[in-house]
Amino acid sequence: MLDVVKTLQGADLRASLEKFYRGIFENPNILPDVLAGTCVQRVGRLTLSYPEIVKHILHVRSRVQKIEYSVADAVAHGDTIADRHVVELTLHDGRSAVLEVLCFMRIENGKIAEVHESSQVLSGDQALGALATASE
């Protein structure tokens, strides 16, 4: 899937990435299909291994009642996809936030081998920024 995505540009790339992000949270069973077993995610000084990435996604999914993605900017070049997306989320307890995420993904053999992310809370509950790396 990601080999196809990295050949896209403009609106087609943004739409494919939005579908990709939604798909991960709607059905985390697809993770082995899109993440290399050696995938690492770097968020600030923190580095998550593949099992930690899965644990993180499952944790966030369990806390979030509603999540929406809007990819504002995206570019694909060589083995890299970079995007800026906005995430609007509401937790089961009613708290909500809007986060901006800068994401750089390196693709290897059709799967994500490495992710670098940086995020900030644009509005809402600032404490929800911690969800970017939360797993418990």
FIFI-139384 format. One record per atom (N, C-alpha, C): z, y, x; residue in three letters. Coordinates in steps of 0.05 Angstrom, whole numbers, padded with zeros to 5 digits, always signed. Layout:
REM FIFI-139384
ZYXALA ...
END
This chain:
REM FIFI-139384
+00000-00024+00016MET +00000+00000+00000MET +00000+00025+00017MET +00017+00026+00038LEU +00019+00050+00053LEU -00005+00055+00071LEU -00019+00034+00078ASP -00044+00039+00093ASP -00064+00055+00077ASP -00064+00049+00050VAL -00082+00064+00032VAL -00072+00093+00029VAL -00046+00096+00025VAL -00034+00123+00021VAL -00040+00141+00045VAL -00039+00131+00070LYS -00043+00148+00093LYS -00072+00157+00097LYS -00090+00146+00080THR -00118+00156+00081THR -00123+00179+00061THR -00103+00184+00044LEU -00106+00205+00024LEU -00097+00232+00035LEU -00105+00253+00022GLN -00096+00280+00028GLN -00093+00296+00002GLN -00081+00320+00004GLY -00079+00338-00018GLY -00064+00326-00042GLY -00075+00332-00066ALA -00062+00324-00091ALA -00060+00294-00093ALA -00080+00279-00083ASP -00079+00250-00085ASP -00056+00239-00069ASP -00052+00250-00045LEU -00029+00241-00028LEU -00003+00247-00041LEU +00000+00272-00051ARG +00025+00280-00064ARG +00031+00262-00088ARG +00011+00256-00105ALA +00015+00239-00128ALA +00023+00211-00120ALA +00010+00200-00099SER +00017+00173-00090SER +00045+00172-00079SER +00054+00192-00064LEU +00081+00193-00054LEU +00101+00195-00076LEU +00096+00211-00096GLU +00114+00213-00119GLU +00117+00185-00132GLU +00095+00171-00136LYS +00096+00144-00147LYS +00111+00125-00129LYS +00107+00128-00103PHE +00122+00111-00084PHE +00152+00116-00085PHE +00161+00141-00085TYR +00189+00147-00086TYR +00202+00137-00112TYR +00188+00142-00135ARG +00198+00132-00161ARG +00200+00101-00160ARG +00180+00088-00149GLY +00179+00059-00149GLY +00202+00047-00134GLY +00210+00059-00112ILE +00232+00049-00096ILE +00258+00049-00112ILE +00263+00070-00127PHE +00288+00072-00143PHE +00286+00056-00169PHE +00262+00054-00180GLU +00259+00039-00205GLU +00261+00009-00200GLU +00251+00001-00176ASN +00250-00028-00170ASN +00254-00032-00140ASN +00279-00032-00132PRO +00285-00036-00103PRO +00276-00063-00092PRO +00268-00081-00110ASN +00258-00107-00100ASN +00232-00104-00084ASN +00219-00081-00086ILE +00194-00076-00071ILE +00199-00068-00042ILE +00225-00063-00035LEU +00231-00054-00008LEU +00220-00072+00014LEU +00221-00099+00012PRO +00210-00115+00033PRO +00179-00112+00035PRO +00167-00103+00014ASP +00138-00099+00015ASP +00130-00073+00028ASP +00148-00054+00029VAL +00141-00027+00040VAL +00156-00020+00066VAL +00179-00033+00071LEU +00194-00027+00095LEU +00192-00050+00115LEU +00186-00044+00140ALA +00186-00065+00160ALA +00215-00074+00164ALA +00218-00099+00171GLY +00245-00110+00175GLY +00260-00096+00197GLY +00246-00083+00215THR +00259-00068+00237THR +00260-00038+00231THR +00254-00030+00206CYS +00253-00002+00199CYS +00280+00011+00205CYS +00279+00036+00215VAL +00303+00052+00218VAL +00299+00079+00204VAL +00320+00090+00194GLN +00319+00116+00181GLN +00339+00134+00195GLN +00329+00156+00204ARG +00345+00176+00218ARG +00350+00200+00200ARG +00375+00206+00195VAL +00383+00229+00179VAL +00404+00244+00196VAL +00396+00266+00208GLY +00414+00280+00226GLY +00420+00262+00249GLY +00446+00260+00255ARG +00455+00243+00277ARG +00458+00214+00269ARG +00455+00208+00244LEU +00459+00181+00233LEU +00434+00165+00234LEU +00435+00140+00243THR +00413+00122+00242THR +00420+00097+00226THR +00403+00092+00205LEU +00408+00069+00188LEU +00388+00047+00195LEU +00398+00022+00196SER +00381-00001+00200SER +00369-00010+00173SER +00351-00029+00173TYR +00339-00038+00148TYR +00361-00047+00128TYR +00380-00064+00135PRO +00400-00071+00115PRO +00416-00047+00105PRO +00421-00027+00122GLU +00436-00003+00114GLU +00419+00014+00095GLU +00393+00015+00100ILE +00375+00030+00082ILE +00376+00018+00054ILE +00374-00009+00053VAL +00374-00022+00027VAL +00401-00017+00013VAL +00423-00019+00028LYS +00450-00014+00016LYS +00451+00015+00006LYS +00441+00034+00021HIS +00441+00062+00013HIS +00425+00066-00013HIS +00401+00055-00015ILE +00384+00058-00038ILE +00398+00045-00063ILE +00409+00022-00060LEU +00423+00009-00082LEU +00448+00025-00091LEU +00462+00037-00072HIS +00485+00053-00078HIS +00477+00078-00094HIS +00457+00092-00084VAL +00448+00116-00098VAL +00438+00109-00126VAL +00423+00088-00127ARG +00412+00079-00153ARG +00434+00073-00173ARG +00457+00062-00164SER +00479+00055-00182SER +00493+00080-00192SER +00491+00102-00178ARG +00506+00126-00185ARG +00489+00145-00202ARG +00462+00143-00200VAL +00444+00162-00212VAL +00435+00153-00239VAL +00438+00171-00259GLN +00429+00166-00286GLN +00399+00173-00288GLN +00392+00195-00276LYS +00364+00205-00278LYS +00356+00217-00251LYS +00331+00210-00242ILE +00321+00221-00217ILE +00292+00227-00220ILE +00283+00250-00211GLU +00255+00258-00212GLU +00247+00269-00185GLU +00222+00262-00177TYR +00211+00270-00152TYR +00187+00288-00156TYR +00185+00309-00140SER +00162+00326-00140SER +00155+00331-00110SER +00132+00321-00102VAL +00123+00325-00074VAL +00108+00351-00073VAL +00119+00370-00059ALA +00108+00397-00057ALA +00086+00399-00036ALA +00090+00386-00013ASP +00071+00387+00009ASP +00070+00359+00022ASP +00047+00351+00031ALA +00044+00326+00044ALA +00019+00326+00062ALA +00021+00312+00084VAL -00002+00308+00102VAL +00001+00280+00114VAL -00022+00268+00117ALA -00024+00242+00131ALA -00042+00245+00155ALA -00033+00235+00178HIS -00050+00236+00202HIS -00043+00213+00220HIS -00063+00197+00227GLY -00058+00174+00244GLY -00039+00155+00230GLY -00017+00149+00244ASP +00003+00130+00233ASP +00027+00144+00220ASP +00024+00170+00214THR +00046+00186+00204THR +00040+00199+00177THR +00059+00198+00159ILE +00058+00213+00134ILE +00082+00231+00134ILE +00077+00257+00129ALA +00099+00277+00128ALA +00098+00290+00101ALA +00121+00295+00089ASP +00122+00309+00063ASP +00147+00325+00060ASP +00145+00343+00041ARG +00168+00359+00032ARG +00170+00353+00002ARG +00192+00340-00006HIS +00194+00335-00035HIS +00221+00345-00046HIS +00220+00351-00072VAL +00243+00360-00086VAL +00253+00338-00104VAL +00279+00332-00103VAL +00291+00311-00118VAL +00311+00324-00138VAL +00307+00320-00163GLU +00325+00329-00184GLU +00340+00304-00194GLU +00367+00305-00191LEU +00382+00281-00199LEU +00406+00289-00216LEU +00413+00270-00233THR +00437+00273-00250THR +00452+00246-00248THR +00478+00248-00241LEU +00495+00225-00239LEU +00505+00216-00266LEU +00515+00192-00268HIS +00527+00182-00293HIS +00550+00199-00303HIS +00564+00213-00284ASP +00586+00230-00292ASP +00577+00258-00301ASP +00551+00263-00301GLY +00540+00288-00311GLY +00535+00309-00289GLY +00545+00305-00265ARG +00539+00324-00244ARG +00510+00322-00236ARG +00499+00345-00228SER +00470+00345-00221SER +00465+00363-00197SER +00442+00359-00185ALA +00434+00376-00162ALA +00404+00374-00159ALA +00394+00394-00145VAL +00366+00394-00137VAL +00366+00395-00106VAL +00353+00375-00094LEU +00352+00373-00065LEU +00324+00376-00055LEU +00321+00388-00032GLU +00296+00389-00018GLU +00298+00370+00006GLU +00277+00353+00009VAL +00277+00333+00030VAL +00252+00336+00047VAL +00256+00337+00073LEU +00233+00336+00092LEU +00233+00308+00103LEU +00210+00295+00100CYS +00209+00266+00107CYS +00184+00261+00125CYS +00189+00247+00147PHE +00168+00239+00165PHE +00169+00208+00167PHE +00148+00195+00160MET +00147+00166+00161MET +00125+00156+00180MET +00133+00137+00197ARG +00113+00125+00215ARG +00106+00097+00203ARG +00081+00093+00199ILE +00071+00068+00187ILE +00061+00049+00208ILE +00068+00024+00206GLU +00059+00004+00225GLU +00053-00022+00209GLU +00029-00032+00211ASN +00020-00056+00197ASN +00025-00053+00167ASN +00019-00029+00156GLY +00021-00025+00127GLY +00049-00021+00116GLY +00069-00020+00133LYS +00097-00016+00124LYS +00110+00007+00140LYS +00131+00018+00128ILE +00145+00040+00141ILE +00162+00028+00164ILE +00157+00037+00188ALA +00172+00027+00211ALA +00194+00046+00219ALA +00191+00072+00212GLU +00211+00092+00220GLU +00210+00115+00201GLU +00233+00126+00193VAL +00235+00149+00175VAL +00254+00169+00188VAL +00246+00194+00188HIS +00263+00217+00196HIS +00265+00235+00171HIS +00290+00241+00163GLU +00294+00258+00140GLU +00314+00280+00146GLU +00309+00302+00132SER +00328+00324+00132SER +00329+00335+00104SER +00353+00340+00093SER +00354+00349+00065SER +00375+00371+00063SER +00371+00386+00041GLN +00390+00407+00034GLN +00391+00409+00004GLN +00414+00417-00007VAL +00418+00421-00035VAL +00408+00450-00042VAL +00388+00451-00059LEU +00378+00477-00067LEU +00394+00490-00090LEU +00404+00473-00108SER +00420+00483-00130SER +00437+00460-00141SER +00457+00467-00157GLY +00474+00447-00169GLY +00498+00441-00151GLY +00509+00417-00155ASP +00533+00409-00141ASP +00527+00403-00111ASP +00537+00421-00094GLN +00532+00419-00065GLN +00543+00392-00054GLN +00564+00381-00066ALA +00575+00356-00056ALA +00555+00333-00058ALA +00536+00335-00075LEU +00517+00314-00079LEU +00497+00312-00055LEU +00498+00331-00037GLY +00482+00329-00013GLY +00490+00305+00004GLY +00515+00296+00000ALA +00525+00273+00015ALA +00510+00247+00007ALA +00497+00247-00016LEU +00482+00223-00025LEU +00459+00216-00006LEU +00451+00235+00010ALA +00429+00231+00028ALA +00434+00208+00048ALA +00459+00202+00053THR +00467+00181+00072THR +00488+00162+00060THR +00496+00166+00036ALA +00518+00150+00024ALA +00510+00121+00019ALA +00529+00103+00024SER +00524+00075+00017SER +00548+00062+00004SER +00569+00078+00000GLU +00593+00068-00014GLU +00605+00090-00031GLU 
END
